[in-house]
Amino acid sequence: MTKLFLTGATGYIGGDALCAIVKAHPEYKITALVRNSDKGAQVAKDYARLKLVYGDLDSVDLIAEEAKKADVVCHFADADHAASATAIINGLAARSTERPGFYIHTSGTGLLLFADINSKTYGEPLDKIYDDLEHVSEVTSLPDDAPHRDVDKIVLAAGSDQSERIKTAIVAPPTIYGAGRGPGNRISHQLPELCKATLQTGHGIKVGAGKAYWGNIHIYDLSNLYLKLVEEAAHGGSTADWPGKPALWGAEGYYFCENGEHIWGEVSQMVADEAYKQGFMKTKEVVSISASQADGLTEFGAAMWGGNSRSRARRARVALKWTPREEGIGSAVKEALEVQARVLGVRPGHAEVAAGEVQ
């Protein structure tokens, strides 16, 4: 019986991936790390067969022990938490070379923002597109000051230096959209925050010229990639081989996950149009804001809506026969906007309340 240990079961990514894995393989024995009994109750309500262990990402001894007992570890909780990643590696390193463990780590294509962050140029397009197949070495050797890079290096080093005991894969999602199916948080971040800021300001917003590019993926398609990697790991590393098959694990086991890309200014216009259509705002106008104004609306707003993060998910398509099937990001705008309107208490014809014009 395949044993899984996962973090982030009540998070947006981890919760949806958990749903996909349990649905496809109810026979897997899954242990989930949760912070407290309230979080545990959320998970247990929908997944009574899961074993729960209580702790946070700093509970490194517990994490190492559970990783040691697992065949596959899925780390969904935090792309930037070095101590938990190291604890997972330490636990898996204690396994026998006859039965290596598999570590599937979640990073993010925020990694690719380093050029815009360093130049402080936001809202302008960049031509550079990163490829996780022929040019994966570019991705695995980015500058040390790139976001997520410090933990990526820890995982990549383990997959190379301890490959007999630890098989690693890094999944780097771009902008994720769509309602999740997990037991906790079911909304993403970038698009909902854009919807929230739009409702609060009473008009659409774009950073600078609004011409920055990001890749995007529906949460269901992302979870399907995790599922395919888990199935490969449960099989011992590969369900099928052929001459010249791209590497699945280790130094080249790096996976982008996209179904195309968007220009943020165009998404901003979609949000403004929908907000006007729903009666949440009096205008469809999209106003250019500065990087500092974007950061004032939400943490890292300038980079999140104004930086370029361009990737192509070729490894998963070729090596895992992964194919995204869900509709594009435009299909998620209406629901994301309506959710934020409910949170803010905005009703059709009452946009002034959210904008602070009415007390």
C-alpha positions in Angstrom: 0.0 0.0 0.0 1.4 3.4 -1.0 1.9 5.8 1.9 1.7 9.5 1.4 2.6 12.4 3.7 1.4 15.8 2.8 1.4 19.4 4.1 -1.0 22.1 3.3 -4.2 19.9 3.2 -6.4 22.9 4.1 -4.7 25.2 1.6 -5.9 26.1 -1.9 -3.4 24.0 -3.8 -2.9 21.1 -1.3 -6.6 20.8 -0.6 -7.6 20.4 -4.2 -4.7 18.0 -4.9 -5.8 16.0 -1.9 -9.3 15.8 -3.4 -7.9 14.6 -6.8 -5.6 12.0 -5.2 -8.2 10.5 -2.9 -10.8 10.4 -5.6 -8.4 8.5 -8.0 -6.8 6.3 -5.3 -8.9 5.7 -2.2 -6.5 2.8 -1.4 -3.6 5.1 -0.7 -2.8 5.6 3.0 -2.5 9.3 3.6 -1.1 11.2 6.6 -1.6 15.0 6.7 0.1 17.6 8.8 -2.4 20.1 10.2 -1.8 23.0 12.5 -4.6 22.5 15.1 -7.8 20.6 15.9 -9.9 23.2 14.0 -7.9 22.6 10.9 -8.0 18.9 11.6 -11.8 19.0 11.8 -12.0 20.6 8.4 -10.0 17.7 6.9 -11.6 14.9 8.9 -15.1 16.1 7.9 -14.5 15.2 4.2 -11.7 12.6 4.5 -12.4 10.5 7.6 -9.8 7.9 6.5 -6.9 10.3 6.6 -4.5 10.1 9.5 -3.8 13.5 11.0 -0.7 14.7 12.8 -0.6 18.1 14.5 2.1 20.6 14.2 3.3 23.5 12.0 6.1 23.8 9.5 8.6 24.4 12.3 7.8 21.0 13.8 10.8 19.6 12.0 11.3 16.5 14.1 7.7 15.5 13.4 8.0 16.3 9.7 11.2 14.3 9.4 9.7 11.3 11.2 6.5 11.3 9.0 8.6 11.7 5.8 10.7 8.7 6.8 7.6 6.5 7.0 6.1 7.8 3.7 6.7 6.5 0.2 5.7 9.9 -1.3 5.8 13.3 0.4 3.9 16.2 -1.2 4.8 19.6 0.2 2.1 22.1 -0.6 2.2 24.4 2.3 5.0 27.0 1.7 7.4 27.4 -1.2 9.8 29.5 1.0 10.0 27.5 4.2 13.5 26.1 4.2 13.3 24.3 7.5 10.4 22.1 6.5 11.9 21.2 3.2 15.1 20.2 4.9 13.2 18.2 7.4 11.4 16.3 4.6 14.8 15.6 3.0 16.3 14.4 6.3 13.4 12.0 6.8 13.6 10.6 3.3 17.4 10.3 3.5 17.0 7.7 6.3 15.2 5.3 3.9 16.9 2.3 2.3 18.3 2.6 -1.2 16.2 -0.4 -2.1 13.0 1.7 -1.4 13.8 5.3 -2.1 11.3 8.0 -1.2 9.8 10.6 -3.5 9.5 14.3 -2.7 7.1 16.4 -4.7 7.8 20.1 -3.8 5.6 23.1 -4.6 7.5 26.2 -5.8 6.0 28.8 -8.1 6.8 30.8 -11.3 7.2 33.9 -9.1 10.8 32.6 -9.4 10.9 34.2 -12.9 10.1 37.7 -11.6 13.7 38.4 -10.6 14.5 40.6 -13.6 11.6 43.0 -13.1 12.1 43.0 -9.3 15.7 43.9 -9.7 15.1 46.6 -12.4 11.9 47.8 -10.6 10.3 47.9 -14.1 6.6 46.9 -13.8 3.8 46.8 -16.3 6.1 46.4 -19.3 6.4 43.2 -21.3 9.5 40.9 -21.5 10.2 38.6 -24.3 12.0 35.9 -22.3 10.1 32.7 -21.9 11.4 29.8 -19.8 11.2 26.2 -21.0 11.3 23.3 -18.5 12.4 20.7 -21.1 15.2 21.5 -23.5 16.3 24.5 -21.4 15.5 23.3 -17.9 19.1 24.1 -16.9 18.3 27.8 -17.2 15.5 27.3 -14.7 17.5 25.3 -12.2 20.4 27.8 -12.3 18.6 31.1 -11.9 20.2 33.8 -9.7 20.2 33.2 -6.0 18.1 36.3 -5.4 15.2 35.0 -7.4 12.0 34.4 -5.4 11.7 30.8 -4.1 15.2 30.0 -5.3 16.8 29.3 -1.9 14.4 26.4 -1.2 14.4 25.2 -4.8 18.2 24.8 -4.4 17.8 22.7 -1.3 15.4 20.3 -3.1 17.5 20.2 -6.3 20.6 19.4 -4.3 18.9 16.5 -2.5 17.6 15.1 -5.8 21.1 15.2 -7.2 23.4 14.4 -4.2 21.1 11.8 -2.6 19.4 10.4 -5.7 19.7 6.8 -4.5 17.4 7.5 -1.5 15.4 10.6 -2.6 13.7 11.2 -5.9 12.6 14.8 -6.2 10.3 16.8 -8.4 9.5 20.5 -8.2 6.2 21.8 -9.5 6.1 25.6 -10.2 2.5 26.8 -10.9 1.9 30.3 -12.4 -1.3 32.3 -11.8 -3.9 29.7 -10.5 -7.6 30.3 -11.0 -10.9 28.5 -10.4 -12.7 27.4 -7.2 -10.9 24.7 -5.3 -12.5 21.5 -4.0 -10.5 21.1 -0.8 -11.6 21.1 2.9 -10.3 24.6 3.7 -9.4 27.5 1.5 -11.0 27.3 -1.9 -9.9 30.5 -3.6 -6.6 31.5 -5.2 -4.8 34.8 -4.7 -3.8 36.9 -7.7 -7.2 37.1 -9.5 -9.3 37.4 -6.3 -7.0 40.2 -5.0 -7.3 42.0 -8.3 -11.1 41.7 -8.0 -11.0 42.9 -4.4 -8.8 45.9 -5.3 -11.1 46.8 -8.2 -14.2 46.8 -6.0 -12.4 48.8 -3.3 -11.2 51.5 -5.7 -14.4 51.7 -7.8 -12.5 51.2 -11.0 -10.3 48.8 -12.8 -6.6 48.9 -12.0 -3.4 48.0 -13.9 0.2 48.4 -13.0 1.9 50.9 -15.3 1.0 50.1 -18.9 -0.5 46.8 -17.8 1.5 44.9 -20.5 3.2 42.3 -18.2 2.7 38.6 -19.0 2.0 35.7 -16.7 1.2 32.0 -17.4 -2.0 30.6 -15.9 -3.6 27.3 -15.0 -6.9 26.1 -13.6 -6.6 24.5 -10.2 -8.1 21.2 -11.5 -5.4 20.9 -14.2 -2.7 21.7 -11.6 -4.1 19.0 -9.3 -4.0 16.5 -12.2 -0.3 17.1 -12.7 0.3 16.4 -9.0 -1.8 13.2 -9.3 0.2 12.0 -12.3 3.5 12.6 -10.4 2.1 10.8 -7.3 1.1 7.8 -9.5 4.5 7.7 -11.1 6.1 7.7 -7.6 3.7 5.0 -6.4 4.8 2.9 -9.3 8.4 3.3 -8.3 9.4 6.1 -10.5 7.9 5.5 -13.9 4.8 3.8 -15.4 6.3 3.8 -18.9 9.7 4.3 -20.5 10.8 4.9 -24.0 14.0 5.8 -25.7 14.9 9.5 -25.0 12.1 9.9 -22.4 12.7 13.1 -20.5 13.8 12.8 -16.8 11.0 12.8 -14.3 13.0 13.2 -11.1 16.2 14.7 -9.8 18.3 17.5 -11.4 15.9 17.8 -14.3 12.7 17.0 -12.5 11.3 20.5 -12.7 7.7 21.1 -13.9 6.0 24.3 -15.0 2.3 24.0 -15.3 0.4 26.3 -17.6 -2.4 26.4 -20.1 -1.3 29.5 -21.9 -0.7 33.0 -20.6 -2.4 36.3 -20.1 -1.6 40.0 -20.1 -2.5 41.6 -16.8 -4.0 44.7 -18.3 -6.4 42.6 -20.4 -7.5 40.6 -17.3 -8.0 44.0 -15.5 -10.4 45.0 -18.2 -12.3 41.7 -17.9 -12.7 42.4 -14.2 -13.8 46.0 -14.7 -16.3 45.0 -17.4 -17.8 42.3 -15.2 -18.0 44.5 -12.2 -19.8 47.1 -14.3 -22.1 44.5 -15.8 -23.0 43.2 -12.3 -23.7 46.7 -11.1 -20.9 46.8 -8.6 -19.2 49.8 -10.2 -20.3 52.9 -12.2 -17.5 52.6 -14.8 -15.6 50.1 -16.9 -12.5 52.3 -16.8 -9.1 50.7 -16.0 -6.8 53.2 -14.3 -3.0 52.9 -14.4 -1.4 52.8 -10.9 2.2 52.9 -9.7 4.2 50.1 -8.3 3.9 51.6 -4.8 0.2 52.0 -5.1 -0.1 48.4 -6.2 1.9 47.3 -3.1 -0.4 49.4 -1.0 -3.4 47.5 -2.3 -2.0 44.1 -1.6 1.3 42.6 -0.6 3.7 42.3 -3.5 1.0 43.8 -5.8 3.5 45.4 -8.1 5.3 42.1 -8.9 2.1 40.1 -8.8 0.2 42.2 -11.3 3.1 44.0 -13.0 6.0 41.6 -13.3 6.6 39.1 -16.1 6.5 35.4 -15.4 6.5 33.5 -18.7 6.9 29.7 -18.7 6.1 26.7 -20.9 5.1 23.4 -19.4 6.6 21.0 -21.9 8.1 18.4 -19.5 4.7 17.3 -18.1 3.1 17.3 -21.6 5.9 15.1 -23.1 6.9 12.9 -20.2 3.6 12.5 -18.3 1.2 13.0 -21.2 -0.4 15.6 -19.0 -3.0 17.7 -20.9 -4.9 20.7 -19.4 -8.6 20.5 -20.1 -10.3 23.4 -18.2 -11.5 26.7 -19.6 -9.2 29.7 -19.7 -8.7 32.4 -17.0 -11.6 34.5 -18.3 -14.0 31.9 -17.2 -13.1 32.5 -13.6 -13.5 36.2 -13.5 -17.3 36.3 -12.7 -17.1 33.9 -9.8 -14.0 35.4 -8.3 -15.6 38.9 -8.5 -18.8 37.7 -6.9 -16.9 36.0 -4.0 -15.0 39.2 -3.3 -18.2 41.3 -3.5 -19.8 39.1 -0.9 -16.7 39.4 1.4 -16.7 43.2 1.1 -20.5 43.5 1.4 -20.8 45.1 -2.0 -24.2 44.8 -3.7 -25.3 45.8 -7.2 -25.7 49.6 -7.2 -23.8 50.0 -4.0 -20.2 50.2 -5.1 -19.9 53.5 -3.2 -19.9 51.5 0.1 -16.8 49.5 -0.9 -15.1 52.6 -2.1 -15.6 54.3 1.2 -18.0 57.0 -0.1 -20.9 55.8 2.1 -20.5 55.0 5.8 
